[in-house]
Amino acid sequence: MKEQKYQIKIDDVIITVTKKRMKNMYLRIRNEDGSVQISAPHDMNREHIRQFAQSHLDWVKERQRQWQKEHGGDTEPCAYSREQIDERKRLLGGKVQLLVERWEPVIGVEVSGITIRQMKTRWGSCNARTRHININLALLEKDAECLEYVVVHEMTHILEASHSAVFWGYMDRLYPDWRRVRERLKRT
């Protein structure tokens, strides 16, 4: 069955509901834009979803306040237009390309391609077989050091696909400060 999306409004909070093939319902605040998202199984009725959202409204409002404090004070969280997203992807893609060019001779690998995407759970990913890396658009909001760490991390996966001791050994040699930067990325 195809995903269904709709929005509900409780108080002044707009919540995007996505019904899809899944067993449980999940509520989250997107780090990229502060928007509220609920994922729910196809067979769950709308009233049950509304009650679930209502019961978590205090938590949602608190999280949105935190998001606003961290991302620009009093501004309201909002989604970007398609044109703005495309421009942000171009901007971040240029930064990533420069980092890839700088790090390819250091790491000793060649990246076949770069994709900038909005990712929900990861900062980046790498297909070691094709040597293609994906970078999360949300990194545009992070400092240069965090972006560099993610790019180096993903490029290192071309040498070692898993997060094995071998992989972390490469990271220790190539980017000795990776632990500090990773912690910083987690905190921001």
N, C-alpha and C positions, 0 to 999 in steps of 0.2 A: 504494500500500500504506500502511496506517495505521501511525502511530508506535507502537513497542513500548517500554515502560520496564520496567526491573528493576534490582535492586541486587545488587552483589557486595561482599564484605568481604575485604580483604587486610590481614593484621595486625589493627590496630584501625581501619582506615580504611574507611568505607562510601562506595562509589562508585555513583552513579546512572548507569546506562547507558541511553541513548535510541537505539534503532535507527530510522533514518529514511532517506528518499530523499536520498542524498548519495554522493560518490565516495570521500572520505577519512575517516579517523578523527581526532577532535580531543579533547584533554583540557584541562580548564580548572578553575580554582578560582573559584567565584562570589564576587564582591566583596561582594554583599549579605549572604551568610550563611556564607561560608567552605566551603560544601559542594563536593564533588568531582564533576565531571560529565564523562562521556565520551559523545560523539556518534559513532555508527558507522553504516556502510551496512547495509541490511537483510540482505544476503547474507553478512556477516562472521560467522564462527562464534564462539561464546562463549569457547572456549579461546583463540583468537587475541586477543580483547579482554582477557581476564584476563592473558595474557602481556604485552600492551602496558601494562596498568595496573601490573603487577609491575615492569616495567623502568623505570617512571617514579616508583616509590614514594618514593625518597629526595627527589626534587624536590617531590612532593606534600606530604610531611611538612614540608619546609622552608617551603614556601609557607603551609601551615596554621599553622605556628609564627609566621610573620610576621603572618598575619591575626589570630591570637589576641592578639599583642602590640599591634597597632593597634586592636583592637576589644574590649578589656576583659580583658587579662591572662590569667588561667588558665581563663577560661570556655571551654567546648567550643563549636565552631561548631554551630549548630542551625537547623533550619527553623522558621519561625513557624507557628502554627496558623492556620486560616482566619479565626477570630475576631480574632486578633492582627493579621493582615494587613489585615483590614477596618478595624480601629481605627487602624492606622498610616496607611492610605490617607485616612481621615477627617481625621486630625490634619494630615497634609501638605496635603491638599486645602484645609483652612481657611487655612493659611499662604499657599498659592499664590493663593487667591482674594483675600486682602488685598493681595498684591503686584500682582496683575492690576488691581485697582481703583485702586491707587496709580499704576500706570504707564500705564493707558489714556489719560488726558488728556495725559500727557507725550509719549507716542509718537504719539498721534492715531489710535489704532485701537481697535476693539472686539473682544474675544474672545468667540466664540459658545459655547464650552464648554471644560471642563478635564477631562482624564482622568488619574488617577494610576495608573500601571502598573509592574509589574516589567519592566524592560527589560534586555536582555543587553549591548548594545553602545553605547547612547547615553544621555545624561543627559536628553534631551528631543527632541521633534519637533513640527512644526507643519504643518497642512494650510492653506496660505495661502489656498486657494480658499474653504474653509468657515470659516476663522479659528478653528479648533479646535486647542488645544495639548495635548500629552501630556507628562507629567513623570514621570521615573523615581522610584519609591518609595525607592530607595537614597539620594536626596538628603535624606531625613529624618535621616540620619546625618551630614550635612555641616553646616557652619555657615551662618548666615543669609546671609552675603555670597555664598557659592557658589550657594545657592538663588536669590537675587535675580538673579545673573548669568544663570543658565539661563533663568529666566522672561523676563527682558528680551530675551535672545537669541532665544527662540522667538517672542515677540511681535513682534520686529523682522522676522521672516520674513513677517509679514503685509504689510509694506511691500515686501519684496524676498525672493522665495522661495529664491533661490540664495545661495551664499556668494561672491558677486561682490564687486568693489571697491565697488559701490554699497552692498551690505549692510554691509560693514565701515566704510564712511564713515558710515552711520547709527549704527553701534555707537560709533564714535569721538565722534560728536556727543552721543548719548544717554547713554552709559555709558563715559566716557573711561578709566576704570580697568579695562576689561574684560580687557586682556592679563594684568595681574597676577593678577586673580581666576581667570582660566582656568588659568594656570600653577599656582596654589594648588590648584584643583580636581583637576588632573592628578596632583599630588603626594600628595593625601590619599586 
